[in-house]
Amino acid sequence: MIVKTIKVDQLARVEGEGALKVVARDGVVQSAELNIFEPPRFFEAFLRDRMYSEAPDITARICGICPVAYQMSAIHAMENALGVVVDGPLRDLRRLLYCGEWIESHTLHVYMLHAPDFLGYAGAIEMARDHADIVRRGLNLKKAGNAIIALLGGREIHPINVRVGGFYRAPRRRELQPLAEELKRARDGALATVRWTSGFDFPDVARDYEFVALRGEREYPFNQGRIVSSRGLDIAAAEYDEHFEESHVEHSTALHAHIKARGAYLTGPLARYALNAASLSPIAREAARDAGLGPVCANPFRSIIVRSVEVLYACDEALRIIDDYQEPERPAVEIEPRVGTGYAATEAPRGMLYHRYRLNADGKIADARIVPPTSQNQPSIEEDLKTFANAWLDLPDDALRHRCEQTIRNHDPCISCATHFLRLDVDRGG
Amino acid sequence: MSTGADSAREGPRIIVLCIGNPDRGDDAVGRAVARALRALLADVEIIEEEGEATRVLARLDGADAAYIVDACVSGAEPGDIRRFDASAGPLPRAAFGASTHGFGLAEALELARALGALPSRCVVYAIEGGTFEIGAPMSPAVAAAVDIVAGRLRTDILGK
């Protein structure tokens, strides 16, 4: 029996710290484990007994790359619990803020973490030595995303201007104009990014994923929508717990999420695109078509193209929002605490993010639950490895290891976001 | 005699980039140096950052000289202070690679070098950390290094 074990003790170029172990026997992969060993981070426990209004700022600290997703999910879940609907310009400003996060996070992943895999470089530094202009284009694009977040959020990371009910301060129309100029340049850069990534050499593989994403009414989803899947799921966020479950696995501090009826599923750019491509703006739709994406893309290596299309969409959508923006009468709507449970799902750059909160009458949080995209994608990432690695087992170890790492990076896992903690019940007897 | 353009031109742009997480034990040391230095140097641009590489890179943009302060882990005694001339060559990457996002200060500076965006003078003060626990205070040995590094930076920048 020939046993081959591929171990990567520290995964490079992913957010957070993790490892990988693939075991094959007689040319067939037996197991693939994405090992997440960052310590649990206890956020759900920190939230208990805090005021509902504190949740957006506390949950933002879960991630320095996608704080807006955490803030927005917390805010929408709180508003759901408190019976508040935020509409009009305030809703548009939230979409604008989310555009900033997608541009920033996706661009970082495309240029710094993922592209070196396709161009044969160990990392972004080596790539920059040969392709300085391209890397500069990526950095400028990312800056446009930062600029949106800095303007609306009050600072570039961990924004402080958002609150349950709206914002602490809404921008004036004239403040958004310089941003529009920067975004027009960014949109050109994003279009060039789609063309650039679509020219990479991709392994010819595909998987039959169950894609899960939000679906909005006539708009590509950021903050709101029903949770739908490519196999017929169509539910409100409040029904998430009825259809999805999380389980603990020995090799990871991240929980694994499954659809109860079926098992692994995929969330993120491939899923959003497969379920919402018709809602992209014309320029993004055209770029996707020219890049050869088709209506569904099931090759995870090509997710870098889909991510680039989403950056283009986010630039375009941000410009549309700025163009249409009317200053709201008030920056936020009134909130009255009450007993309730609230649910929300939003589309973080790397996939769907679910929050649930139970509130007491005084507005304090009785219970919190947060399911980040990486926990949801982890079983699918392992299945990718099991499925694809068989064909690569004859490669030299370095090349095989590289392909396996790349297979993980396809999904832009945020390992630090995923570290979770199971409820701990201590039975001390007596 | 100076022309209007000359009089509008500013002197060389000097920045001090202080990196760290104020809530993570000895990682706070860069931020503490920023506060100490503000009391010593009123006219210098002192910037605090958490250390994400592309943001560090953006901060270096347009600077003629950059002085950088960060905690490091190299196996030395906590509180040890080392000075590197990054304009002459790369930092020891292992000691500065402690960012949770996979890109640390060493990578940020190498990226800047590859892009031709590294300031012609780039000095890094590394202060060896002992504990990086979330919520922990700075350890006494590291806290003792704060004023020493601030003083040396003042001398570097003012030449006295």
Interface residues (C-beta under 8 A of the other chain):
Chain A: A12 R13 V14 E15 G16 E17 E38 G64 I65 L108 M112 L113 G123 A124 I125 E126 A128 R129 A132 V135 R136 L139 K142 K143 N146 E156 I157 S416
Chain B: E50 E52 A53 T54 R55 L57 A58 T100 H101 G102 F103 E107 E110 L111 A114 L115 G116
